[in-house]
Amino acid sequence: MATAKKPAAKKPAAKKAASKPVAKKAAAKPVAKQAAPAKKAAPAKKAPAKKRTPSAAFMKPMTPSAQLAAVIGDKALPRTEVTRKVWEYIKKHGLQDSAKKTMINADAKLKEIFKKAQVSMFEMTKLISSHLK
């Protein structure tokens, strides 16, 4: 008995890839609600820290020059107090510039210290420190 060969079944031909890639449609998935992140426990309270002590350099009494003494007095004061007294003088005499608050307009006494008609408040402390011994 001779058996006849059956022709092999043709496999479906693979589709050729299109020259432009086709974007896949995103499947509509329900968005799962995420649990809120757990809050961290508050750290245990520590004992209160020691009160910060001021630097010894700032607290050392300094003697003002004659020009500076005309503004703040001739008593030896720490740098912090000198700056405070100069600001009191500036506020009392209205020497802070009204348009630009960081600028100070010098009057006759302050002009001897600053050597300028107007200085910034940041430059002021540098100029004052040259008048302290």
C-alpha positions as CSV (number, residue, x, y, z in Angstrom):
1,M,0.0,0.0,0.0
2,A,1.4,3.1,-1.1
3,T,0.5,6.1,0.9
4,A,0.2,9.4,-0.7
5,K,1.8,12.3,0.9
6,K,-0.5,15.1,1.9
7,P,0.7,18.5,1.3
8,A,1.9,20.1,4.5
9,A,-0.6,22.7,6.0
10,K,0.7,26.1,5.4
11,K,1.5,28.1,8.5
12,P,0.0,31.6,8.5
13,A,2.6,34.0,7.2
14,A,4.0,36.3,9.8
15,K,2.8,39.8,9.3
16,K,5.5,42.2,8.3
17,A,6.2,45.0,10.8
18,A,4.9,48.3,9.7
19,S,7.5,50.9,9.0
20,K,6.0,53.1,11.7
21,P,5.7,51.5,15.2
22,V,2.1,51.4,16.4
23,A,1.5,52.6,19.9
24,K,-0.3,50.1,22.1
25,K,-3.5,51.3,23.6
26,A,-3.2,51.5,27.4
27,A,-5.7,49.2,29.0
28,A,-8.0,51.1,31.3
29,K,-7.1,49.8,34.7
30,P,-8.8,51.0,37.8
31,V,-6.4,53.1,39.9
32,A,-5.8,51.5,43.2
33,K,-5.9,53.8,46.2
34,Q,-2.5,54.0,47.9
35,A,-2.5,54.0,51.6
36,A,-1.2,57.3,53.1
37,P,2.4,56.9,54.4
38,A,2.5,56.2,58.0
39,K,3.4,59.3,60.1
40,K,6.7,59.0,61.9
41,A,6.5,59.1,65.6
42,A,7.7,62.3,67.2
43,P,11.3,61.9,68.5
44,A,11.6,61.7,72.3
45,K,12.2,65.2,73.8
46,K,15.7,65.8,74.9
47,A,16.7,67.7,78.0
48,P,16.8,71.5,77.2
49,A,20.1,72.5,75.7
50,K,22.4,74.8,77.6
51,K,21.8,78.5,76.9
52,R,24.2,79.7,74.2
53,T,26.9,81.8,75.7
54,P,28.1,84.8,73.7
55,S,31.6,84.9,72.2
56,A,34.2,86.4,74.5
57,A,35.5,88.6,71.7
58,F,32.1,90.4,71.4
59,M,31.6,90.8,75.1
60,K,35.1,92.3,75.9
61,P,34.6,95.9,76.8
62,M,36.2,98.3,74.3
63,T,37.1,101.9,74.7
64,P,35.6,104.2,72.0
65,S,37.6,106.9,70.1
66,A,36.8,110.5,70.8
67,Q,34.7,110.8,67.6
68,L,32.6,107.7,68.6
69,A,32.4,108.8,72.2
70,A,30.6,111.9,71.0
71,V,27.8,109.6,69.8
72,I,27.7,106.8,72.4
73,G,29.5,108.1,75.4
74,D,33.1,107.6,76.6
75,K,32.4,104.5,78.8
76,A,34.0,101.2,77.8
77,L,31.3,98.9,76.2
78,P,31.2,95.5,74.5
79,R,30.8,95.6,70.6
80,T,27.2,94.5,70.9
81,E,26.3,97.4,73.1
82,V,28.3,99.9,70.9
83,T,26.2,98.8,67.9
84,R,23.0,99.1,69.9
85,K,23.9,102.6,71.0
86,V,24.7,103.7,67.5
87,W,21.4,102.4,66.3
88,E,19.6,104.3,69.1
89,Y,21.3,107.5,67.9
90,I,20.4,106.8,64.3
91,K,16.7,106.2,65.2
92,K,16.5,109.1,67.5
93,H,17.8,111.6,64.9
94,G,16.0,110.0,61.9
95,L,19.2,109.2,60.0
96,Q,17.9,106.0,58.3
97,D,17.2,106.6,54.6
98,S,13.5,106.6,54.0
99,A,13.6,105.1,50.5
100,K,16.3,102.5,51.1
101,K,16.2,101.4,54.8
102,T,19.6,99.7,54.6
103,M,21.3,103.0,54.1
104,I,22.2,105.5,56.8
105,N,22.6,109.2,56.2
106,A,25.4,110.6,58.3
107,D,25.1,113.8,60.2
108,A,28.1,115.8,61.4
109,K,29.0,113.5,64.2
110,L,28.6,110.3,62.2
111,K,30.4,111.8,59.2
112,E,33.6,111.9,61.4
113,I,33.3,108.2,62.1
114,F,32.2,107.0,58.6
115,K,34.1,109.5,56.5
116,K,31.2,109.4,54.0
117,A,27.8,111.1,53.7
118,Q,26.0,107.7,53.4
119,V,26.9,104.1,54.3
120,S,25.1,100.8,54.4
121,M,24.2,99.2,57.7
122,F,26.4,96.3,56.9
123,E,29.4,98.6,56.3
124,M,28.6,100.6,59.4
125,T,29.9,98.0,61.9
126,K,33.2,97.6,60.0
127,L,33.7,101.4,60.1
128,I,32.8,101.5,63.8
129,S,35.2,98.8,64.8
130,S,38.1,100.9,63.6
131,H,37.1,103.4,66.3
132,L,37.3,100.9,69.2
133,K,40.4,99.9,71.2
